[in-house]
Amino acid sequence: MDPFTLRKGNSPIILGFPHAGFSYPHEVGQRLNDEGRLSRDTDWHIQHLYSDLIPGLTTITGNHSRYVIDLNRDPHGNSLYPGQTTTGLIPETTFDNTPIWREGAGPAATDTGHWLETVHRPYHAALLAEIDRVKALHGVAIVYDCHSIRSQIPWLFDGVLPDLNIGTDGGVTCAPELEAAVVDIARASGHSWVLNGRFRGGWTTRHYGEPASGVHAIQMELAQSSYLATETPPFATDPQKAAHLRLTLAQILKKLAELAPALANR
């Protein structure tokens, strides 16, 4: 299985889908339990939700389940949210803190090294190459990292998650006008939203977002209730919800693309 699928475009925007994959190699599947093989914490159908919203987007999609290795985690294993519950490079539980590995078959240090080398690093090498290519074309690159998660997960957060969770690590990872544009569209959309709430941007956003160098990064974490008919198996899409959400997402991406030339000319 290839570690990622890359589609090159000519837009200043790169869409990342690190958690859209739900497949796993045979040697991993043998060690996962029934819950693990379900890949419950996949960002279900997220790549289809963003499909063809505006012309020319570059997309990079991880093909493996995050249970093989999480492409949005620090390769050194540092926590994204110190002091808060979260999962690591190779999760041992679901977001509900339910074990995903058969007893005695959990991940070892050798697994981490192997999947870092064969999945995590190739994905990020390709993403970095696309950042360099897009920046050479436009003078700027905007990495928009696409995520979704169940709207209620008590182990991770209290209450119900807003529909749109915008992450810029407190405004560090992108220019202020990009952050403000996304917030303005979210505010007018009719969807609930929050800026830098429970999800402030994962490793991808924080690692690549360097506005001073012309690389801007934003994470959008969508509550799955905003586009799925059910957040439990079979994780089916609700066409009406998805169509409504796609209008908002298209407005966001269009506006970011419009702002790119001014950022490049600074």
Secondary structure, DSSP 8 states (H G I E B T S, - for coil): --SEEEE--SSSEEEEETT---B--HHHHTTB-HHHHHTTTS-TTHHHHTTTSSTT-EEEEE-B-TTT--TTS-TT---SSTTS----SS-SB-TTS-B-B-TT----HHHHHHHIIIIIHHHHHHHHHHHHHHHHHHS-EEEEEEEEE-S--TTT-SS---SEEEE-TTTTSS-HHHHHHHHHHHHHSSS-EEESSS----HHHHHH-BGGGTEEEEEEEEEGGGTBS-SSTT--B-HHHHHHHHHHHHHHHHHHHHHHHHHHT-
